[in-house]
Amino acid sequence: MTRRLTGLLLIGVLLLVTVLLSIAVGSRTIPFGDVVSALGGTGSPDDVVTVREMRIPRTVLGLIAGAALGLAGALMQTLTRNPLADPGIFGVNHGAAAGVVLAITVFGVTSPAGYVWFAFAGAVLATLIAYGASAGRGGTNPARLALAGIAVQFALAGVNQALQLADRGALDQMRYWIVGSIANRETETLWRLAPFFAAGILLSLVLARNLNALALGDDTARALGAGVGATRVLALAAVTLLCGAATAACGPLAFIGLMVPHIVRAFTGPDQRWVLPFSMLLAPVVLLGADVIGRVVARPAELQVGIVMDVIGGIVFIAIVRARRVVHL
């Protein structure tokens, strides 16, 4: 218990440091004293605009989206009983992408604040299709859920590619969204999605005890008094809310929900009462850290955080595979 609490405190400190770096570091570095002045509105006009109108909203979005993806990954891996499952396994990312493509090609929507609802609706619809396809006479199970989700992913990927090739304008618009970024996102978008983030986070933490029982198998979970069907449906709803909202706001961000819970379990063990809060705090550290790296390595330009995460995630998982340290649930 003491070890876990200490670890949670250390991650909290690391998160605070990462937030400060995210506000202070960019293609134009602002001294920390000037950052403090800009926060108070007393610095130079350029610093005030950069800090208060660009970097703080970007940092807040990274915090919330990172926490959402970390929780979604931990839930997804418990639902499928697979420590390397991805929160987008139900086709959430491709469903969101399909919503954006339809918004651009059919309805002529071009602003992120406009097509965010289409992205979220597409994510929800993809999850419902995957869950419906996995349901049988005996209900659903982790294997069916995973297979149905993979089938939905491939089907939606084909639809997205066809629509983009048919409409050159949609392809150009999608290039910016599909790479994954927390930069230049409108604050209004975050406010619109805030209720979904809040509901998903709260639901995830409430389900922690039942998820522990579910990880032992359906029969054991029933014997322990956990509602297997209800727990699975509610956990799936939380994944959809979290991953759908994060993908709608930032575009698809790979590896965060896959990598962070796996790293966390190596420290906490499989107890979801610890895995979930650890993942919720560590994932924003990873996301904001990758975003800061993307701002620095290509100065005066920037690399989108989605590109940086792909590189970092690939390296980390190669190291995990070579070390044979895949942590089982």
N, C-alpha and C positions, 0 to 999 in steps of 0.2 A: 504493500500500500504506500509506504513512504517513498519507495523508489519511483512508483508511478506518479505520485504527486509532485515529486521533485522534477521528473521528466516533463510533466505538464507545465510546471512553472518555467523551466528552461525554454520550452518551445514558445511560451508566452513572451518571454524576454526577446527571443530571436525574432518573433513576429513584430514586436515593437521596433527593433533595429531595422528590420526589412522595410517597414512602413516609412521610417524616417529616411532611409536611403531612396525609397521610391519618390518621396517628395523632393529630396535635395539633388538627386543625380539625374542627369538627362543628357541630351545632345549638347545642352549648355549647362554646365555645373554652376550651381548657386551656392556660395558659402553658407554654412549653417546659420550664422548670425543674420544674414540677409533673408534666409528662409523664415526665421522667427519674426523678423520685421514685416515680411510680406504677409505672414499669417495674421498679423495684427493690422494689416492695411496701411502700414507706415513706411514701407519700403519703396523702391523705385516703381514707377507704373509698370514697366516690363516684368519685373520680378513678381509683382502682385498678380498680374494677369497669368503669368506662367504657373505660379504656385496655386493660386486659389481657383482659377477657372480651368486649368488644364491638368495639373498633376494630382490635386486632391480628388477630383471626381474619378480620375483614372485609378488612383490608389484604392478608393472606396469600392469601385467596381471589381478590382482585383481581389480585394478582401472577401467580398460577398460571393463572387463567382468561384473563387478558389475553395472557400468553405463548402459551397454547394457541391462542387465536383468531388471533393474529398469524401463527403458524406455519401454521395451517390455511388461512388466506387466501393466503399465499405459495405453498403447495403446490397449492391449488385453481387459482390463476391460471396456474401452470406446467402443470398437467395439461390444462387446457382451452385453453392458449395464448391466454388472454384476460386482459388486465391489469385488467379491471373485473369479473371473476368473483367471486362470493361463496362462502365456505366452506359455506354452507347450500344451495348449488345442487343437491345430491343429495337434497334433502328432509330433511336431518338435523334441522333445527329443527322441521319439521312432524311428522317421525317421533317426535321426543322429546315434542312436544305431544300426539300421539295416545297415547303411552304413559301420560302423566299423566292424560289424560281417562279412559282405560280403568281405570287404577288407582283413580280416584275413583268412577266410575260403576258398575263391575263388582265391584271388590274392596273398596270402601269405605275405601281408604287416604286419609288426610287430611294426614299430616305430610310435610314435604319429605324427611326422612330415609327415609321409607317409599317414596315414589313416585320417588325418584331412580333406582332400578334399572329401573323401568318406562320412565322417560324415556330412559335409556341404551340399553335394549333396543330401544325404538322407533327411536332414531337409527340403530342398527346395522342393523335390519331394513330401514329405508327405503333405506339405502345399498346393501344387498345387492340389493334389488328394482331400484333404478336401474341398478346395474352389470349385473345379469342381463338387464334389458330392452335394454341398449345392446350386448350381445354378439351378434355375427353370425358368419357363416362366416369372414370375414376378421379375426375378433377385434373389438376395440372401438377407437374413436378419440375424440378430444376433442369433435367435433361430436355424435356419438351420445350420449356421456356427458352432455353438457349438456342435450340435448333430453330424454333419459330422466329426468334429474333434475328438470327443470321439470315434466314430466308427473306424476311422483310427488308433487311439491309440491302441485300443484292437486288431485290425487286425495285426498291426506291432508288438505288444508285443508277440502275438502267433508265428509269423514268427521268431522273435529274439530267443525265447526260444527253438524252434525246431532246429534252426541252431546251437545254442550253445550246446544243448544236443547231436547233431550229431557229433560235433567236440570238443573233450576235450581241445585241444590247444586253440581254440577260446574262450572257457569258461574261461580258466585261464587268457588269455589276457584281456577279458572283465571285469574281477573282479576289475582290477586296474582302468580302465577308467570309469566304470559305477558308482563308488562310488562318484565321483566328487572331483576334487582337482585342486589347482593352483600351487602345488609344482612340481619341477622337469620337468617343461614344457620347451621345447626348445624355445629359443628366436626367432629362425627362424619361428616357428609356429605363433607367434604373428605378425611378419612382414607380413607373407602371408595373414593373416586375417584382417590386419589393414584397407585396403580399404573398406571391407564390414562393419566393425565397423563404420568407418567414414561416409559412405553413409547412413547407418541406423540411426545414431544419427542426421545427418543433415536433413534427410527426416522427422524424427519424430518432430523436433522442427519447421520445416516449416509448418507442418500440424496442429499445435495447434489450430489455429482459426477455421478451418473447423471442427475439431473434437468437438469443443464446440457446433457447430451447429448440428452435427450428434447426439450428446448425447441427444438433444431435440426431436429426432424422425425424420424419413425420410421426412415426409411432411413438417415439420417446417424447416428442413435443406434446402429443395428445395426452400421454400419461402424466405429464407434468402440468397439465391444465391449460396449455397454450392453445388458442384457436388457430390452427394451422392455416386454414383457408383465409380467415380474416387478416392474420398477420402478413401472409404473402401478398394479399391484395393491397393492404395499407402500405407495405414496404414498397411495392411496385408503384403505388401512387406517389410516394415520397420521391422515389428515383425520377419519376416523370416530371414532377414539379421542379426538382432541383436541377437535373440535367437539362430539361427543356428550357427553363428560364435562363440558365447560364449559356446554353448554346444560342438561344435567341438573341441574347445581349452581346455576346463576344464572338460568335461563330464557333465551330467545332475546335475544341482544345484537347488534343490527344495526350495520353500518358499520365495526366495528373490523377484522375480517378483510378487508374490502373496501378500506378507506382506507389502513391502515398499510403494507401491502406496496407499494402504488402510490407512496406518499410515499418509502418507502425506496429503491425502484429509481431514483428521480430523483437520488439521491445515490450509490448504489453501482453502478448499472448492473444488468444482468440476471444476474450471476454468483450462483447460489444459495448458494455457500459464504459469501457476505457478506449476501445478502438475508435468509436464514433467521435468523442470529443478530441482525442489526439489527432484524428484525421482532419477534423474541422479546423484545427489550429495550424497543423503542419502544411496542408495544401496551399493556403494563401502565402505561406513563406516561399514555397517552391514557385508558385505562379508569379508573385511580385519579384522574386529574385531573378527569374528568367526574363522578366520584362526589363529589369534594370540592366541585365547583361545585354539585351537587345538594343538598348539605348546607347550603350558605351562602345560596343565592338565595331559599329559601323559609322561612328561620328564623321561628319555632322548629320548623316542620315540615321535611320533606325531600322532594326530588324523586328518584324512583328513577333509577338511572344509565342504564337503558334509554331513558327519556324524554330525558334530557340528550344521550345519544349520537345519538338520532334527529335532534335539532335541530342539533347540531354537525356530524354527518355530512352532513346535507342542505346546510348552508351551505358546507362544504368542497367538496363535489362540484359545486355550482353554480359556485363559483369556478374549479374545475379545468376544467369544460366551457367556461366563458366565456374562460378563458385559453388553451384548446386545448393543454393540456400533458399529455395522456394519454400515459404512457410505455409504449412497446411492449416486449413481451418479446423 
